[in-house]
Structure formats: structure tokens, C-alpha cells
């Protein structure tokens, strides 16, 4: 799952070498923290959060359970 999040994030940003994904376990399920270059944060979030919401939707559909994706 971490690889999927990393792949999706790298495909959106200008500096894919600076994408880092960390997995945290919570009671509700895993949460993937995506860290990108400061100038790429806007690209990852997208207008009105559409890009990050699309990534969350894809990850949840693939996981078939509750999974979180956050941007740092």
C-alpha cells in the first residue's frame, strides 16, 4: 500500500525524488504521511483538494478498508 501512495504522489509532483511516505498505525487503520518539497505541496493537494482526495479514494478502494493519506 505504501508503494501505491508513493507512486501516485510521485506522478503528480515536479520533484519526485523528494517524495517520502511514512506509515503510521492507528486504531482506525493505517495512515500514510506523504512529505514532498514545499513547492510541490500545492500540486499534491490540488485545487480545492481534488488531487489529494482522488489519491485517498484510489487508496481506499485498493485497500478495501479504512486508510488515511495525509500531506506534511
C-alpha positions in Angstrom: 0.0 0.0 0.0 2.9 2.4 0.8 4.2 1.8 -2.7 0.9 2.8 -4.2 0.8 6.0 -2.3 4.4 6.8 -3.2 3.7 6.0 -6.9 0.7 8.3 -7.0 2.4 11.1 -5.3 5.5 10.9 -7.5 3.4 11.0 -10.6 1.9 14.4 -9.6 4.8 16.4 -8.3 7.7 18.1 -10.2 10.4 16.7 -7.8 9.6 13.0 -7.4 13.0 12.3 -5.8 11.9 14.3 -2.7 8.7 12.3 -2.1 8.8 10.4 1.2 6.0 8.2 2.6 5.8 7.0 6.2 3.3 4.6 7.5 1.7 5.1 11.0 -0.6 2.5 12.6 -3.7 3.9 14.4 -6.7 2.3 15.9 -8.8 3.2 12.9 -6.2 1.8 10.4 -3.0 2.8 8.7 -2.3 6.4 7.9 0.3 7.3 5.2 2.1 10.5 5.7 3.3 12.0 2.4 6.1 14.5 2.6 7.0 16.5 -0.6 9.1 19.5 -1.4 7.5 22.8 -0.2 6.9 24.0 -3.8 5.1 20.7 -4.7 2.6 20.8 -1.8 0.1 22.7 -3.9 0.4 20.3 -6.7 -0.2 17.3 -4.5 -3.2 18.9 -2.8 -4.7 20.4 -6.0 -7.4 23.0 -6.4 -9.9 22.7 -3.6 -8.1 19.5 -2.5 -9.2 17.5 -5.5 -5.9 15.7 -6.2 -5.3 14.5 -2.7 -9.0 13.4 -2.4 -8.6 11.4 -5.6 -5.5 9.8 -4.2 -7.3 8.9 -1.0 -10.2 7.4 -3.0 -7.9 5.2 -5.0 -6.0 4.0 -1.9 -9.2 3.2 0.0 -10.7 1.3 -3.0 -7.5 -0.7 -3.3 -7.2 -1.4 0.4 -10.9 -2.2 0.8 -10.7 -0.8 4.4 -10.2 2.4 6.2 -6.9 4.0 5.2 -5.8 7.6 5.7 -3.5 9.7 3.5 -2.1 13.0 4.9 0.2 15.6 3.5 3.0 17.0 5.5 
